[in-house]
Amino acid sequence: MLEDEDAKIFLDFGVSFAQMGKFYSKPFLSPRRKEGLVELGVLPPLKGIYKFDKFEASFDAIVVSHAHMDHAGFLPIIKEGIPVFCGETAAIIMDAFTKTGRWMIGKEGRRDGFKTFRTGGRLKVGGVEIRPFHVDHSVPGSYGFVIHTSEGTVAYTGDFRMHGAKSDLTEDFVRAAEEEGVDVLITEATNISNAYVSSEWEVKEKINYIVSNTDGLVVAYFASTDIDRLRTFYDVAERNGRKLIVSVKQAYLLSRLKCDSHLEVPCLSGERLMVLRKKKEKYKDWEKELLEKEASIEASEVSKIQDKVILVASLYDFEELIDVKPMPGSCYIYSSSEPFNEEMELDFNKMRNWLDHYGLPQYHVHVSGHVMPVELKRVVERIKPRKVFPVHCEQPEVFAKFIRKIGADVTLPTVGERYAV
């Protein structure tokens, strides 16, 4: 939280998967009493911010950097009277989460909607001025911020990278932070202890190599909000004369994002992209509407053209493989982060059982949505802050030692502590 003379602002308000995982395991054990999340330490013990408390709103704004759950997942339980700012693309994505029931907590994102911005805009909250700048990350509509307060200038990176398909976006943010002069830098340092150097171009070439040498079905998985990775698979499918078949939820998100003129989103009505139509007794209204409008295909039909498709499927779609019946020579491409907690590990093992049953070898081809350590060090050197606060980082001590020669004062933040600019 950033607090100034006349403004109390949260920079993101997301779910801690580690803390949530101590007590809950979706979908079978989900929190029903939201106030219990405060007692368990999943939510911070604050008054005047949650829908379930009886106090008047005591915060002036929440500014969301991007639409990943660890940055925006608790928005459905924020009081409607507290304005939430986010990028226009992030607002579209989060509205799609509401429609398709994908929030971790609660069902509604914001009844009152979001206050949106794009690069070049200026947000005023009390005497605080916030300038958003787009950055490259594994979800579109991601931003970093340069924030002018009464005590000095703060830069918050959100999540960002320099090795993605749109690294020029991140360069815009870093250059702006350089030019404006930053006293305090709040930065992510996710990859400080587990960096794997690659790029989206390299991912595309590896996936193309696998697909071009596979004479059966290609099953793939990637995060549905990772539009860069979707384009990568779409391009590979086109190169190899295959159709890309996506889930209904993925297709719905694409149908919403196509109205964003700043994004290059593959067209659902084209011959290259189709929707997997699952066998269900009852479809939700948004599913029926989409399936009536877009080209769709059932698993039994996929079975007949296995060597002509790439089927995007998560673990929760794997039951469709019973009707697909993958032919010998098929494979699975896992194009997402490796499991990082016990719950994900259990799901990963279930996935392996399905693949083993059908004789599908697994390839892991991925590139992180987070900045590499050497590039992060260069960013800190360029911005030249007096103080640095690493967040979104499991080993902040390593980060502090890594950039020690730069000369900035590195503070390892502690929950509940207050720090001056």
C-alpha positions in Angstrom: 0.0 0.0 0.0 1.2 3.5 -0.8 0.1 6.2 1.6 0.5 10.0 1.1 -0.9 13.1 2.8 -4.4 12.7 1.3 -4.3 9.3 -0.4 -4.2 5.6 0.5 -3.6 3.5 -2.6 -3.1 -0.2 -3.1 -0.8 -1.2 -5.9 -2.5 -4.5 -6.9 -4.6 -6.7 -4.6 -4.0 -10.3 -5.5 -4.1 -13.8 -4.0 -1.1 -15.3 -2.3 -1.2 -18.8 -3.6 1.2 -20.0 -0.9 -1.0 -18.7 1.9 -4.3 -19.8 0.3 -2.8 -23.3 -0.3 -2.2 -23.8 3.4 -6.0 -23.9 4.0 -7.8 -24.4 0.7 -7.7 -26.6 -2.4 -10.0 -25.6 -5.3 -12.5 -26.7 -6.5 -13.4 -29.1 -3.7 -12.3 -26.9 -0.7 -13.0 -23.3 -1.5 -13.5 -20.5 1.0 -17.2 -19.9 1.7 -16.9 -17.4 4.6 -14.8 -14.6 3.2 -14.3 -13.0 6.6 -12.5 -16.2 7.7 -9.7 -15.3 5.2 -8.6 -12.5 7.5 -8.4 -14.8 10.5 -6.3 -17.2 8.5 -3.9 -14.6 7.3 -5.0 -15.0 3.6 -6.3 -11.5 3.6 -4.6 -8.6 5.4 -6.5 -7.4 8.6 -7.7 -4.1 7.2 -10.9 -2.1 8.0 -12.9 -0.3 5.4 -11.9 -2.3 2.3 -13.9 -5.5 2.2 -17.5 -6.0 1.2 -18.1 -8.1 4.3 -16.9 -5.6 6.9 -19.2 -2.9 8.3 -16.9 0.0 8.1 -17.0 2.9 5.7 -14.5 2.8 2.8 -11.2 3.9 4.1 -9.0 3.5 1.0 -9.0 5.8 -2.0 -8.1 3.5 -4.9 -6.6 0.2 -6.0 -4.4 0.4 -9.1 -4.0 -3.0 -10.9 -0.9 -3.7 -13.0 -2.4 -6.7 -14.8 -5.0 -9.4 -14.8 -3.2 -12.3 -13.2 -4.8 -13.7 -10.0 -1.8 -13.0 -7.8 -2.3 -9.3 -8.7 -6.0 -9.0 -9.0 -7.6 -12.1 -7.6 -9.2 -10.5 -4.5 -11.0 -7.6 -6.4 -14.4 -9.3 -6.2 -14.5 -8.8 -2.4 -13.4 -5.1 -2.5 -16.1 -2.5 -1.5 -17.7 -1.1 -4.6 -17.2 2.4 -3.4 -13.4 2.0 -3.7 -12.4 2.8 -7.3 -10.3 0.2 -9.1 -8.0 1.4 -11.9 -6.6 -0.9 -14.6 -5.7 -1.0 -18.3 -8.4 -1.2 -20.8 -7.3 -4.7 -21.9 -7.1 -5.9 -18.3 -10.7 -4.7 -17.8 -11.8 -6.8 -20.8 -10.0 -9.9 -19.5 -11.4 -9.5 -16.0 -14.9 -9.0 -17.3 -14.5 -12.3 -19.1 -13.4 -13.9 -15.9 -16.7 -12.7 -14.4 -18.8 -14.1 -17.3 -17.0 -17.5 -17.3 -16.7 -17.9 -13.5 -13.0 -17.9 -13.3 -12.4 -15.7 -10.2 -10.7 -17.5 -7.3 -12.9 -15.7 -4.8 -16.4 -14.5 -5.4 -18.3 -14.5 -8.7 -18.5 -10.8 -9.7 -15.5 -8.7 -10.6 -16.9 -5.2 -10.2 -20.6 -4.3 -10.6 -19.5 -0.7 -10.9 -16.8 -1.7 -13.5 -13.3 -0.4 -13.7 -11.7 3.0 -14.3 -9.5 2.3 -17.3 -6.3 3.8 -18.7 -3.7 3.4 -21.4 -0.1 4.5 -21.7 0.1 8.3 -21.8 -2.7 8.7 -19.3 -2.4 10.3 -15.9 -4.3 9.2 -12.9 -5.0 11.5 -10.0 -5.8 10.1 -6.5 -5.7 13.0 -4.0 -2.4 14.7 -4.5 -0.8 11.6 -6.0 -0.2 11.5 -9.7 0.2 8.1 -11.4 1.6 7.6 -14.9 0.9 4.1 -16.4 3.3 2.6 -19.0 2.7 -0.6 -20.8 5.2 -3.4 -20.2 5.7 -6.9 -21.8 4.4 -9.8 -19.7 2.7 -13.1 -20.3 -0.8 -11.5 -20.3 -1.7 -8.5 -22.5 -2.6 -5.2 -20.8 0.2 -5.2 -18.3 1.6 -2.0 -16.8 4.3 -0.5 -14.7 3.8 2.9 -13.0 5.7 6.1 -12.3 4.1 7.6 -9.2 4.7 11.2 -8.0 4.0 11.7 -4.3 4.6 14.6 -1.9 7.7 12.9 -0.6 9.3 11.8 -3.9 8.8 9.6 -7.0 8.1 5.9 -6.9 8.3 3.4 -9.7 6.4 0.1 -9.6 7.3 -2.4 -12.2 4.4 -4.8 -11.8 5.4 -8.0 -13.6 7.6 -7.5 -16.6 10.2 -9.0 -19.0 12.7 -8.0 -21.6 12.7 -11.2 -23.6 9.1 -11.4 -24.8 7.5 -10.7 -28.1 7.0 -7.0 -27.2 10.1 -6.1 -25.3 9.8 -2.6 -26.7 6.9 -2.0 -24.4 9.1 -2.6 -21.3 11.8 -0.3 -22.8 9.2 2.5 -22.9 8.6 2.1 -19.2 12.3 1.9 -18.2 13.1 5.0 -20.3 10.3 6.9 -18.7 11.4 6.0 -15.2 15.0 7.1 -16.2 13.8 10.4 -17.5 11.4 11.3 -14.6 13.9 10.5 -11.8 12.9 7.8 -9.3 13.6 7.9 -5.6 12.1 4.4 -4.8 11.8 1.4 -7.1 9.4 -1.4 -6.2 10.3 -4.3 -8.5 9.4 -7.9 -9.0 12.3 -10.3 -8.8 10.6 -13.6 -9.5 13.4 -15.3 -11.5 16.3 -14.3 -9.2 16.8 -17.9 -8.2 15.4 -20.0 -11.0 16.1 -18.2 -14.3 15.9 -20.0 -17.7 17.1 -17.9 -20.6 15.0 -18.1 -23.7 12.6 -16.0 -25.8 9.2 -16.3 -27.5 10.9 -16.6 -30.9 12.9 -19.6 -29.5 9.8 -21.1 -28.1 8.1 -20.8 -31.5 11.0 -22.5 -33.3 11.1 -25.4 -30.8 7.3 -25.9 -31.0 7.5 -25.8 -34.8 10.2 -28.5 -34.7 8.1 -30.8 -32.6 4.9 -30.3 -34.6 6.6 -30.7 -38.0 8.1 -34.0 -36.8 4.9 -35.4 -35.3 2.7 -37.5 -37.6 -0.2 -37.9 -35.1 -2.2 -35.6 -32.8 -0.5 -32.7 -31.1 -2.1 -31.9 -27.7 -0.9 -28.7 -26.1 -1.4 -26.6 -23.0 -0.7 -23.0 -22.2 -2.3 -20.3 -20.0 -5.5 -19.1 -21.7 -4.6 -15.4 -21.0 -1.1 -15.8 -22.6 -2.1 -14.3 -26.0 1.6 -14.3 -27.2 1.7 -18.0 -26.7 -1.6 -18.4 -28.5 -0.2 -16.5 -31.4 2.9 -18.8 -31.3 0.8 -21.9 -31.6 -1.5 -20.3 -34.2 1.5 -19.5 -36.4 3.0 -23.0 -35.9 -0.4 -24.5 -36.9 -0.5 -22.4 -40.0 3.1 -23.3 -41.0 2.2 -27.0 -40.7 -1.2 -27.0 -42.3 -3.0 -27.8 -39.0 -6.1 -26.3 -37.3 -5.7 -24.9 -33.8 -8.6 -26.1 -31.6 -9.2 -24.2 -28.3 -11.6 -24.5 -25.4 -14.8 -22.6 -25.1 -13.4 -20.4 -22.3 -10.3 -19.6 -24.4 -12.6 -18.8 -27.4 -14.8 -16.5 -25.3 -11.8 -14.5 -24.1 -10.6 -14.2 -27.7 -14.1 -13.0 -28.8 -13.9 -10.3 -26.2 -10.3 -9.2 -27.0 -10.9 -8.9 -30.7 -12.6 -5.5 -30.0 -9.2 -4.2 -28.7 -7.6 -2.5 -31.7 -4.2 -2.6 -29.9 -4.0 -6.4 -29.9 -3.4 -8.9 -32.7 -5.8 -11.6 -31.9 -6.4 -14.6 -34.3 -9.9 -14.6 -35.8 -12.2 -17.3 -34.5 -14.3 -17.3 -37.7 -11.2 -18.1 -39.8 -10.5 -21.6 -41.1 -7.4 -22.0 -39.0 -9.0 -21.7 -35.5 -11.9 -23.8 -34.1 -13.6 -24.4 -30.7 -13.8 -27.7 -29.0 -17.4 -28.5 -28.3 -17.6 -30.8 -25.2 -20.4 -33.2 -24.6 -22.5 -31.6 -21.9 -26.1 -32.0 -20.7 -26.5 -28.3 -20.4 -24.5 -25.3 -21.7 -24.4 -22.0 -20.0 -25.9 -19.1 -22.0 -22.5 -17.6 -22.9 -21.3 -21.0 -24.1 -24.4 -21.5 -26.3 -24.1 -18.1 -27.8 -20.4 -18.6 -28.7 -20.9 -22.2 -30.0 -23.8 -21.0 -32.2 -21.7 -18.2 -33.7 -18.2 -19.8 -34.1 -16.9 -22.9 -35.9 -16.8 -25.8 -33.4 -15.8 -29.5 -33.5 -16.5 -32.4 -31.2 -13.8 -34.8 -29.9 -15.1 -37.7 -32.1 -14.6 -35.5 -35.2 -11.1 -34.5 -34.0 -10.3 -38.2 -33.9 -10.7 -38.4 -37.7 -8.3 -35.6 -38.5 -5.7 -36.0 -35.7 -2.7 -35.3 -38.0 -4.2 -32.1 -39.1 -4.9 -30.4 -35.7 -3.3 -29.0 -32.5 -5.7 -29.6 -29.7 -5.3 -27.2 -26.7 -6.3 -29.0 -23.6 -5.8 -28.6 -19.9 -6.2 -31.4 -17.4 -9.9 -30.6 -17.1 -10.3 -31.2 -20.8 -8.5 -34.6 -20.8 -11.6 -36.7 -20.6 -12.3 -35.7 -24.2 -9.3 -37.8 -25.1 -11.5 -40.9 -24.5 -13.4 -39.9 -27.7 -10.3 -38.5 -29.5 -8.4 -41.8 -29.0 -4.9 -40.4 -29.8 -3.1 -42.4 -32.5 0.4 -43.8 -32.1 3.0 -41.1 -32.8 1.0 -38.3 -31.1 2.6 -36.0 -28.4 1.9 -33.5 -25.7 3.5 -30.0 -25.5 3.3 -28.4 -22.1 3.9 -24.7 -22.6 3.5 -23.2 -19.1 5.3 -22.8 -15.8 6.3 -26.0 -13.9 4.2 -26.8 -10.8 5.3 -24.6 -7.9 3.1 -26.0 -5.1 1.7 -29.3 -3.8 -1.7 -28.8 -5.3 -0.2 -28.2 -8.8 2.1 -31.1 -8.4 -0.9 -33.4 -7.7 -2.6 -32.1 -10.9 0.7 -32.6 -12.8 0.8 -36.2 -11.7 -2.8 -36.8 -12.9 -1.9 -35.3 -16.2 1.1 -37.6 -16.5 -1.2 -40.6 -15.8 -3.4 -39.6 -18.8 -0.4 -39.1 -21.0 1.1 -42.5 -20.0 -2.2 -44.2 -20.7 -2.3 -42.9 -24.3 1.4 -43.2 -24.9 2.0 -39.5 -25.3 5.5 -38.2 -24.7 5.6 -34.8 -23.1 7.7 -31.8 -24.2 8.1 -28.8 -21.9 8.6 -25.7 -24.1 8.2 -22.4 -22.2 9.6 -19.0 -21.5 8.9 -17.1 -18.3 6.8 -14.0 -18.1 9.3 -12.5 -15.7 12.5 -10.5 -16.2 15.9 -12.3 -16.1 18.3 -11.4 -13.3 21.0 -9.8 -15.6 18.3 -7.7 -17.3 16.8 -6.7 -14.0 20.2 -5.6 -12.8 20.5 -3.3 -15.9 17.1 -1.9 -15.2 18.0 -0.9 -11.7 21.3 0.6 -13.0 19.4 2.7 -15.5 16.7 3.9 -13.2 19.2 4.8 -10.4 16.8 4.8 -7.4 18.0 5.6 -3.9 15.9 2.7 -2.5 14.8 -0.6 -3.9 12.1 -2.8 -2.5 12.0 -6.3 -4.1 8.5 -7.9 -4.1 7.1 -11.0 -5.8 10.3 -12.7 -4.9 10.9 -15.9 -2.9 14.6 -15.1 -2.2 14.9 -11.3 -1.8 18.3 -11.8 0.1 19.8 -13.2 -3.1 18.5 -10.2 -5.0 19.9 -7.7 -2.5 23.4 -9.3 -2.7 23.2 -9.6 -6.6 22.7 -5.8 -7.1 24.8 -4.7 -4.1 27.5 -3.0 -6.3 24.9 -0.6 -7.8 24.8 1.3 -4.6 21.0 1.5 -4.0 19.7 0.9 -0.5 17.8 -2.5 -0.7 15.1 -3.0 1.8 13.5 -6.4 2.2 9.9 -5.6 3.1 8.1 -7.2 6.0 4.4 -7.6 6.2 2.8 -4.9 8.4 5.8 -2.6 8.4 5.8 1.0 7.2 8.6 2.5 5.1 9.3 6.1 4.2 10.0 7.2 0.6 
